[in-house]
Amino acid sequence: SLGPTLLLSEQSTAPLIETPPLFAEDEVVDAAPFSIAKIVLGVWLTGATLAAIWLLLGAFRIRLVLRNSRPAPRHLLRLLRDQGVQLPRGVRLRVSDREVRPFCVGALRPTIVIPRSLLDESQAVSLAPVVQHELAHATQGDARGLWLFAIALLSLWFHPLYWWLRAQHRFAT
């Protein structure tokens, strides 16, 4: 007879078989291999890497323009002096054969670069105001501010306040 006592007796239960664990306790893998912190860190590192590449490419382009430029000829410096533009000591003026917009670069040693096309007689009237404009950037130290923003870009590329402040700085300069 199969009564309740027979079903629950120890004789009717199967013997216990001990199975070895698949992993040791220190080898247990987390159920979620990618945590939110790891994902955020990965995104931030990717952005910082892209920002660094962007800055290096810009520095390479500026270096290429500077390498292919020449110091301003003496007659150009005399012409500018006659028009009331005096370059302060330490500020260099270079002429580029490439068709670039006039710009000022150099946090420690300011350098103004103008395209050779501005030296044409038809452009002579606009030469002095262009050089004065770039000279204002050099004397106000705008390049130092741009360097600070470039350094901050590496860590703050994701922050909207950084981009707003950068835009305000560029507008002010």
Buried (B, 14 or more C-beta within 10 A) or exposed (E): EEEEEEEEEEEEEEEEEEEEEEEEEEEEEEEEEEEEEEEEEEEEEEBBEEBBEBBEEEEEEBEEBBEEBEEBEEEBBEBBEEBEBEBEEEBBBBBBEEEBEBBBBBBEEBBBBBBBEBBEEEEEEEBBEBBBEBBEBBEBEBBEBBBEBBEBBBEBBEEEEBBEBBEEBEEEB
